[in-house]
Amino acid sequence: MATVRKKTAPDNTSMQNNVFEGISAVFAVDGGFTFDNSGNLSLLGDNAKLLEFPCSEDSGFSFDTGAPSIEHFKVHGLNADWVSTFTPGDTELSIEIPCHDTEIMQLVFGSQGTNISINLPLDALKDTAGKTTATATGKGFGAAQKSVELGLLILDDTEKRLFYIKKAKLTAQVTFDGSNKPLCVVLSGSLSDSGDGAFGILDIETAA
Amino acid sequence: MANDTFLYKIFNDLVGAAEKTGKPVYLERPKSLKSEVTQFVVVSLPAQIYGMVKGGLGFRSGSNGLFSVYCKAKTDGTMNVNAQSNLVQRVLDLFPIVGEAVEASNPAILMQGNDGYGYQVTQITFKLRTIKS
């Protein structure tokens, strides 16, 4: 873009291509990612597949590498720190998934679930003329909270950039408070791999 | 390109994208046309374009853009929902638009109805961000 305002400093406008803004899609992979020998990130395991998480529009996704806490050591007569040390901040990750898709439930609860069938009285329902039975079927899950390790891929809203998290340990929570918000599966946790390549923002190029 | 200004480049990107629908594209609803046009798209920038960082518009600016999709009403004056929904879908399928000067994303639809001149209009607003070209 032509600069509207003349700048004397080195041109930084090319940096505006390196802005990750908005979320188009969030994909999760059971077990996270691993690097192969040439440094390429690859999906873990032959049967690993990407599962798209719908995320709430409002604050459905948040990631934070954590604010460090700084400890200042002073000496008399000097206002600047003599030395300062810091404690690394807590990485935090939270995803709100406003649906109860069976594949998502199985992934985040780390269990296949149990087949459940409940017979319902017909007069509890509408449009039952001519019907004789009503049955609700689906999966049930244990309420005990367990952690799962997931890798995450986040596409920005132009789908030209990819933000990845190699491995995060997340615990699922189901919330439903009868408000405007539907039943949500909320994942919260932190990075479980903070080494090289723990997270990154990549450019997407497609080729024929 | 005929014009190197940043506003021109934004319009150029958006018009270029809208032309992929195969329908005529205007920058405003034409007052008169020589031959009858049953469907067309209007590209406009009705919202403020603001700098997203300190220092003015030179680095990443943001705004909202608007595609107005016009489809001629049926002979009784009611909406041709078939043509309207098809053309709206073709416009939605353009997103996300990544041009030379802008990125456009997050389309939202408002079905506005009759424009009073024999067409029904659907407004498609979207988020606009400038990029380095």
Interface residues (C-beta under 8 A of the other chain):
Chain A: M1 A2 T3 V4 R5 K7 N12 T13 S14 M15 Q16 N17 V19 E21 G22 S24 D157 T158 E159 K160
Chain B: D4 T5 F6 K9 G55 G56 L57 G58 F59 R60 P96 V98 A101 E103 S105 N106 K127 R129 T130 I131 K132 S133
